[in-house]
Amino acid sequence: MTVYFIGAGPGDPELITVKGQRLIRSCPVIIYAGSLVPVAVLEGHQAQTLVNSAELHLEQIIELIKTAHGNGQDVARVHSGDPSLYGAIGEQIRYLRELGIPFEIIPGVTATAACAALLGAELTLPDISQSVILTRYADKTAMPAGEELGSLAQHGATMAIHLGVNHLEKILAELLPHYGADCPIAVIHRATWPDQDWVVGTLADIAGKVEAKGFRRTALILVGRVLGSDHFSESSLYRAGHAHLYRP
């Protein structure tokens, strides 16, 4: 018996890995995050037990897993995006280790990757940014020392900010001193879902554009010079005259 923490991807049911889909269709128990995982992701399942975890607290989820373990049944624990990012799997894994229940993590397509694809953007460009910071806005859960947005923004790297659209004005105030008012920024609402939408602007004007759209939740903020520049060097990998293992 194994608990499989499966990344369902950002919303589009076709953006799940082959392995994740196979496990969903074969596990006799499925516990899925119904508030963020579309039912279409579960298409073709033959589970005897299907539970929406949005209605449960942690201890109830663990009880379901313990019951499945006692019955020798594999569990597909389905999370949105990639479960290792803001998936709240750490607390579940801590219980499973204490109980001696085997588990495996199946990676998924992140919201950041989905948003970059939607914008037609590469998040790492030579001379512009070679780093991507994935972070969140400190609201109910405080940020550790040194991980405040202002501190991270000092690097000038591409940044993906989760769970922050309702606090956009405060986020902009922390970013402005480091990125500048003309820095490109995009706010993407429910990327890859049928009702996906987005706006692109600068730190100076994005707040009004988001307000006009009415985005209030389930939106990712991408900020960085990579979103608005065609002035960067070509990579060494495909440069003529650059030798490597596969191209002497």
C-alpha positions in Angstrom: 0.0 0.0 0.0 1.3 3.5 -0.9 0.0 7.0 -0.7 0.7 8.9 -3.9 0.8 12.6 -3.7 -0.1 13.5 -7.2 0.3 16.9 -8.9 -2.7 17.5 -11.0 -1.3 20.5 -12.7 -2.7 24.0 -12.9 -6.2 23.2 -14.1 -6.2 21.9 -17.7 -6.9 18.1 -17.3 -4.4 17.4 -20.1 -1.6 19.0 -18.1 -1.1 16.0 -15.8 1.7 13.6 -16.1 1.1 10.2 -17.6 2.1 8.6 -14.3 -0.2 10.8 -12.4 -3.1 9.9 -14.7 -2.3 6.2 -14.5 -2.4 6.2 -10.7 -5.6 8.2 -10.5 -7.2 5.6 -12.8 -5.9 2.6 -10.8 -6.0 3.6 -7.1 -9.0 2.3 -5.2 -9.0 5.4 -3.0 -8.9 9.0 -4.2 -8.7 12.0 -2.0 -8.6 15.2 -4.1 -8.4 18.9 -3.4 -11.8 19.7 -5.0 -11.5 23.5 -4.6 -8.6 23.6 -7.0 -8.6 20.3 -8.9 -11.2 20.0 -11.7 -13.3 16.9 -11.7 -12.2 16.2 -15.3 -8.8 15.3 -13.9 -10.4 12.2 -12.3 -12.0 11.0 -15.5 -11.6 7.3 -16.0 -11.1 6.5 -12.4 -12.4 3.3 -10.9 -12.0 4.2 -7.2 -14.2 2.6 -4.6 -13.8 5.6 -2.4 -13.8 9.2 -3.8 -13.5 12.1 -1.3 -13.2 15.8 -1.7 -10.7 17.0 0.8 -11.8 20.6 0.6 -14.5 19.6 3.1 -12.1 17.9 5.6 -9.5 19.0 8.2 -6.1 17.3 8.4 -7.0 14.7 11.0 -9.9 13.5 9.0 -7.7 13.1 5.9 -5.2 11.1 7.9 -8.0 8.9 9.2 -9.1 8.1 5.7 -5.5 7.2 4.8 -5.2 5.0 7.9 -8.3 3.1 6.9 -7.0 2.6 3.4 -3.7 1.4 4.8 -5.5 -1.1 7.0 -7.4 -2.4 3.9 -4.2 -2.6 1.9 -5.5 0.0 -0.6 -3.3 2.5 -2.5 -4.4 6.1 -2.2 -4.2 8.8 -4.9 -3.9 12.1 -2.9 -4.5 14.6 -5.6 -3.3 18.2 -5.2 -3.3 21.1 -7.7 -0.1 22.2 -9.5 3.0 20.6 -8.1 2.4 19.2 -4.6 5.8 20.3 -3.4 4.8 23.9 -3.8 2.2 25.3 -1.3 0.6 21.8 -1.4 0.4 21.4 2.4 1.8 17.9 1.9 4.6 18.3 4.5 2.1 18.0 7.4 0.5 15.0 5.9 3.9 13.3 5.3 4.9 14.0 8.9 1.9 11.9 10.0 2.6 9.2 7.5 6.2 8.8 8.6 5.0 8.5 12.2 2.5 5.9 11.2 4.9 4.0 9.0 2.8 4.4 5.9 4.7 4.5 2.6 4.3 7.4 0.3 5.5 8.8 -3.1 5.4 12.2 -4.6 4.4 12.5 -8.3 5.4 16.0 -9.6 3.0 18.2 -11.5 3.0 21.2 -13.8 3.3 24.4 -11.7 1.1 27.4 -11.9 4.3 29.4 -12.7 5.1 27.2 -15.7 1.5 27.4 -16.9 1.5 31.2 -16.6 4.8 31.6 -18.5 3.4 29.4 -21.3 0.2 31.5 -21.4 2.2 34.7 -21.7 4.6 33.2 -24.3 7.5 34.0 -22.0 10.8 32.5 -21.0 11.4 33.3 -17.3 15.2 33.1 -17.6 17.0 35.2 -20.2 20.7 35.8 -20.6 21.8 39.3 -19.3 18.3 39.9 -17.9 17.5 37.2 -15.2 18.9 33.8 -14.6 16.9 33.1 -11.5 13.3 32.6 -10.6 12.0 33.2 -7.1 8.8 31.4 -6.2 7.3 33.0 -3.1 4.0 34.1 -1.6 2.5 37.1 0.2 2.6 37.0 4.0 -1.0 37.0 5.2 -2.2 34.3 7.6 1.2 32.5 7.5 4.1 34.8 8.3 7.3 34.7 6.2 10.6 33.6 7.8 13.1 36.3 8.4 14.9 37.4 5.2 12.1 36.2 3.0 10.0 39.3 3.0 9.1 40.5 -0.5 11.3 43.6 -0.1 14.3 41.4 0.8 13.8 39.0 -2.2 13.2 41.9 -4.6 16.7 43.2 -4.0 18.0 40.4 -6.3 16.1 41.8 -9.2 15.3 38.2 -10.4 12.1 37.1 -12.0 9.5 36.6 -9.3 6.4 34.5 -9.1 4.1 35.6 -6.2 1.4 33.3 -5.0 -1.7 34.1 -2.9 -1.3 37.9 -3.2 -3.7 39.4 -5.6 -5.9 40.8 -2.8 -2.9 42.6 -1.4 -1.6 43.9 -4.7 -1.1 47.5 -3.6 1.1 46.4 -0.6 3.1 44.1 -2.9 3.7 46.9 -5.4 4.9 49.1 -2.6 7.6 46.5 -1.6 8.6 45.8 -5.2 8.8 49.4 -6.6 12.1 50.5 -4.9 13.9 47.5 -6.4 12.4 46.9 -9.8 11.3 50.4 -10.7 7.9 51.7 -11.8 8.5 50.7 -15.5 9.2 47.0 -14.7 6.8 44.6 -16.5 4.3 42.7 -14.4 1.5 40.3 -15.2 -1.4 39.0 -13.1 -2.8 35.7 -14.4 -6.2 34.5 -13.1 -6.9 30.7 -13.2 -4.3 29.8 -15.8 -5.4 27.0 -18.2 -9.0 26.9 -16.8 -11.8 27.6 -19.2 -12.3 31.1 -17.6 -8.6 32.0 -17.6 -7.8 35.7 -18.0 -4.8 37.9 -17.4 -3.5 41.5 -17.6 0.0 42.8 -18.4 1.3 46.1 -17.4 4.0 47.8 -15.3 4.4 48.3 -11.6 3.0 51.8 -12.2 -0.3 50.9 -13.8 -1.1 47.2 -13.0 -3.2 47.9 -10.0 -5.9 49.7 -12.1 -5.9 47.0 -14.7 -6.4 44.3 -12.1 -9.2 46.3 -10.5 -10.9 46.6 -13.8 -10.8 42.9 -14.3 -12.0 42.2 -10.8 -9.4 39.5 -9.9 -9.8 38.6 -6.3 -8.4 35.1 -5.9 -6.7 32.2 -7.7 -4.3 34.5 -9.4 -0.5 34.4 -9.8 1.7 37.5 -10.1 4.7 37.4 -12.3 7.2 40.3 -12.2 10.5 40.9 -13.9 12.4 42.4 -16.8 12.1 39.1 -18.8 8.5 39.9 -19.5 9.2 43.0 -21.5 12.6 42.8 -23.2 13.9 41.6 -26.6 17.4 42.9 -25.8 19.3 39.9 -24.5 22.1 37.7 -25.6 21.6 34.4 -27.4 22.4 31.3 -25.3 25.7 29.6 -25.8 23.9 26.2 -26.3 22.8 26.9 -29.9 25.4 29.5 -30.8 27.3 28.6 -34.0 30.9 27.7 -33.2 30.1 26.8 -29.6 31.3 23.2 -29.1 29.9 20.8 -26.6 29.4 17.0 -26.1 26.9 16.6 -28.9 28.3 19.2 -31.3 32.1 19.1 -31.6 
